[in-house]
């Protein structure tokens, strides 16, 4: 079993696994409960996987680059690989992962992926750095998939909780093909609330994840039934965002993404893929999001 690296302060204790550099626990000492999903395989056996080098799925699981076709499963391979611990301090855990022969067989690029988890007061900060070590441009996506216990404790129904987006009241999310999770081009649905407080409903995820484009979501909170905040994710700068739950599960995922699932029917070259990031030779990409525990 992969080793868990732990750091703590007066308010929080977090654990990060060497496997996938996956955030595996956020324990709130003040309120005496676990915030992050426990990875109970009855529902979903992960906590907060990092999605790289793709987010979502490829149409027919195929990626085409320079005339060659590669096969890759949903959300890429980073979450299924062992990372190397680079550094651990009182408030920081840093992991690193490079290409391997196995990754080159499905993704033709050399890279350095560095994942840093930091705690500061009641904040957990997740930072990603991607460096292109390829002799030429590199194309990739990266995203977060943290699942949170909703409710965090007790028998309060999940449907008594709310989502709050910093006061914003109107959004659009894209439709997904339920058979493979790809996006249905030009299909959008309204997501609105007259007071900016969005109830979590029983059938909210019957048609899979809610996927928001165009940087619509810069922060999102879970609210307790009394409408006080439970936690807030800050994710300014992420062009895509997903909200997902396996229907009936006692968790909900808040997912900041740089990239998204393929459009249904897309068979073009990787540089034309929806939401793809391009990184020139020797250059680095840097982005972070944070989770505030209230």
C-alpha positions in Angstrom: 0.0 0.0 0.0 1.3 3.5 -0.9 2.5 5.6 2.0 0.4 8.4 3.4 2.2 11.7 4.1 0.6 13.7 6.9 0.9 17.3 8.0 -1.2 19.3 10.5 -1.7 22.6 12.2 -4.0 23.8 15.0 -7.1 23.5 12.8 -6.5 20.9 10.1 -4.7 17.6 9.5 -4.3 16.4 5.9 -3.0 13.2 4.4 -1.6 12.8 0.8 -0.9 9.4 -0.7 2.2 8.7 -2.8 -0.2 6.9 -5.1 -1.4 9.5 -7.5 -0.3 12.3 -5.1 -3.9 12.0 -4.0 -5.3 14.1 -1.2 -6.8 11.4 1.0 -8.0 13.2 4.1 -8.9 16.7 5.4 -9.7 16.3 9.1 -11.3 19.3 10.8 -9.9 19.3 14.4 -12.2 22.1 15.5 -15.4 20.4 14.4 -14.1 16.9 14.9 -15.1 15.4 11.5 -13.6 14.2 8.2 -14.3 16.6 5.3 -13.0 14.5 2.4 -14.8 11.4 1.2 -13.5 8.1 2.7 -13.2 6.3 -0.7 -15.7 3.6 0.3 -15.7 1.4 -2.8 -19.5 0.7 -2.2 -20.0 4.1 -3.9 -16.6 5.3 -5.3 -13.2 4.1 -4.3 -11.2 7.4 -4.6 -10.8 10.5 -2.5 -9.5 13.3 -4.8 -7.7 12.0 -7.8 -5.7 14.3 -10.1 -6.8 14.1 -13.7 -3.9 14.2 -16.2 -3.1 14.3 -19.1 -6.8 14.3 -20.0 -9.9 15.3 -18.1 -13.0 13.2 -18.8 -13.1 10.8 -21.6 -11.8 10.4 -25.2 -14.3 9.6 -27.9 -13.9 5.8 -28.4 -11.0 6.2 -25.9 -8.8 7.3 -28.8 -6.3 10.1 -29.0 -4.8 11.0 -32.3 -1.5 12.9 -32.7 0.6 13.4 -35.8 -1.4 10.7 -37.5 -0.9 8.0 -34.8 -3.7 6.8 -32.6 -3.3 6.1 -28.9 -5.7 4.5 -26.5 -6.3 6.0 -23.0 -8.9 5.5 -20.4 -11.1 8.2 -18.7 -9.2 10.9 -16.8 -5.7 9.8 -17.9 -3.1 7.9 -16.0 -1.6 10.1 -13.2 -4.1 9.0 -10.6 -3.0 5.3 -11.1 0.7 5.9 -10.8 3.2 6.2 -7.9 4.6 9.6 -7.4 8.0 10.4 -5.7 8.0 12.5 -2.5 10.2 15.4 -3.3 9.8 17.4 -0.1 7.8 17.4 3.1 7.9 20.3 5.6 5.7 21.3 8.5 3.0 22.7 6.2 3.8 21.4 2.7 4.0 18.1 0.8 5.5 18.0 -2.7 5.2 15.0 -5.1 6.6 14.6 -8.6 5.9 12.3 -11.5 7.6 11.9 -14.9 6.8 10.0 -18.1 7.5 6.2 -18.1 7.6 3.6 -20.9 4.0 2.8 -20.0 2.8 6.4 -20.3 4.7 6.9 -23.6 2.7 4.0 -25.1 -0.5 6.0 -24.6 0.7 9.6 -24.5 3.7 10.7 -26.7 5.1 13.4 -24.5 7.8 13.8 -21.9 6.8 15.9 -18.8 7.4 16.7 -15.2 4.2 16.9 -13.1 4.7 18.4 -9.7 1.8 18.4 -7.1 2.0 20.5 -4.0 -0.4 20.4 -1.0 -0.1 23.2 1.5 -2.0 24.0 4.7 -2.3 27.5 6.0 -4.7 28.2 8.9 -8.0 26.7 7.8 -7.0 26.5 4.1 -5.8 23.6 2.0 -4.0 24.8 -1.2 -3.5 22.4 -4.1 -0.9 23.5 -6.7 0.0 21.9 -10.0 3.1 22.5 -12.1 3.5 20.9 -15.5 6.8 21.2 -17.3 7.2 20.2 -21.0 10.3 18.1 -21.4 9.4 17.1 -24.9 11.4 18.3 -28.0 8.4 20.3 -29.3 5.0 21.4 -28.1 3.0 19.4 -25.6 -0.8 19.1 -25.3 -2.5 18.2 -22.1 -5.4 18.8 -19.7 -5.3 18.7 -15.9 -8.1 18.7 -13.3 -9.1 18.1 -9.8 -11.8 15.6 -8.6 -12.1 16.0 -4.8 -15.1 14.4 -3.2 -16.5 15.9 0.0 -18.7 14.3 2.7 -22.1 15.9 2.5 -23.2 15.7 5.2 -19.9 15.7 7.1 -21.5 14.0 10.1 -24.9 12.9 11.5 -28.1 11.9 9.8 -29.0 15.2 8.2 -30.3 14.5 4.7 -28.0 15.6 1.9 -30.9 17.3 0.2 -31.0 19.8 3.2 -27.7 21.2 2.0 -27.1 24.0 -0.6 -24.5 25.2 -3.1 -23.5 28.8 -3.2 -21.4 30.5 -5.9 -20.4 33.7 -4.2 -23.7 35.4 -5.0 -23.9 34.5 -8.7 -27.4 33.4 -9.7 -27.3 32.2 -13.3 -25.2 29.6 -15.1 -25.3 27.2 -18.0 -24.0 23.7 -18.1 -23.4 21.4 -21.1 -25.1 18.2 -21.9 -23.3 14.8 -21.8 -23.8 11.6 -23.7 -24.8 9.2 -20.9 -23.3 6.2 -22.8 -19.7 7.4 -22.7 -19.5 10.8 -20.8 -18.6 12.8 -23.9 -20.1 16.3 -24.4 -23.0 16.8 -26.7 -22.0 19.8 -28.8 -24.2 22.9 -28.6 -26.4 21.4 -25.9 -26.7 23.6 -22.8 -29.0 23.8 -19.9 -29.8 26.7 -17.5 -28.9 26.4 -13.9 -30.4 29.3 -11.9 -31.5 30.4 -8.5 -33.4 33.6 -7.6 -31.4 34.2 -4.5 -28.0 32.6 -5.5 -28.6 29.7 -3.1 -29.0 26.4 -5.0 -30.6 23.4 -3.3 -29.0 20.0 -3.7 -31.8 17.9 -5.1 -32.4 14.1 -5.2 -32.2 13.9 -9.0 -29.5 16.5 -9.6 -27.0 14.0 -11.1 -29.4 11.7 -13.0 -27.8 12.8 -16.2 -24.2 12.6 -15.0 -22.0 15.6 -14.0 -22.9 19.2 -14.4 -20.1 20.6 -16.6 -19.6 24.4 -16.7 -17.5 26.1 -19.4 -16.0 29.6 -19.9 -14.8 30.2 -16.4 -18.3 30.6 -15.0 -17.4 29.3 -11.6 -14.6 31.0 -9.6 -15.8 29.9 -6.1 -18.3 27.5 -4.7 -19.5 26.7 -1.2 -21.5 24.0 0.5 -23.9 25.4 2.9 -25.4 23.7 5.9 -29.2 23.5 6.2 -29.1 26.8 8.2 -27.3 28.3 5.2 -24.0 28.8 7.1 -20.9 27.7 5.1 -19.4 24.3 5.5 -16.5 24.7 3.0 -15.6 26.9 0.1 -13.5 26.1 -3.0 -11.7 29.0 -4.6 -10.8 28.2 -8.2 -10.4 31.5 -10.2 -8.6 30.9 -13.5 -10.0 27.5 -14.2 -11.9 27.5 -17.5 -14.0 24.5 -16.7 -15.8 23.1 -13.6 -17.6 19.9 -12.9 -20.0 19.0 -10.1 -20.6 15.2 -9.8 -22.0 12.6 -7.5 -22.7 8.9 -8.0 -26.5 9.1 -7.4 -27.4 8.2 -3.9 -23.8 8.5 -2.5 -23.1 10.5 0.6 -20.5 12.7 -1.1 -20.4 15.4 -3.8 -17.4 16.3 -6.0 -16.3 19.9 -6.8 -14.0 19.7 -9.8 -11.9 22.5 -11.1 -10.5 21.7 -14.6 -8.2 22.9 -17.3 -9.8 20.9 -20.0 -12.8 18.7 -20.4 -14.2 15.6 -21.9 -14.2 15.2 -25.7 -17.1 16.3 -27.8 -19.1 13.3 -28.9 -18.0 12.2 -32.3 -14.6 14.0 -32.2 -12.0 12.2 -34.2 -9.6 15.0 -34.9 -6.0 15.6 -33.9 -5.1 16.3 -30.2 -4.4 20.1 -30.8 -8.0 20.5 -31.9 -9.5 18.8 -28.8 -11.9 20.8 -26.8 -10.2 22.7 -23.9 -6.7 21.3 -24.6 -3.8 23.2 -23.2 -0.6 23.8 -25.3 2.8 24.1 -23.7 5.9 25.0 -25.7 9.2 23.1 -25.3 10.9 23.8 -21.9 8.0 25.9 -20.6 5.9 25.3 -17.5 2.3 25.6 -16.6 1.2 26.7 -13.1 -2.2 26.8 -11.4 -3.8 26.3 -8.0 -7.0 26.1 -6.2 -7.8 26.1 -2.5 -10.4 24.6 0.0 -11.4 26.7 3.0 -12.9 24.8 5.9 -15.3 27.1 7.9 
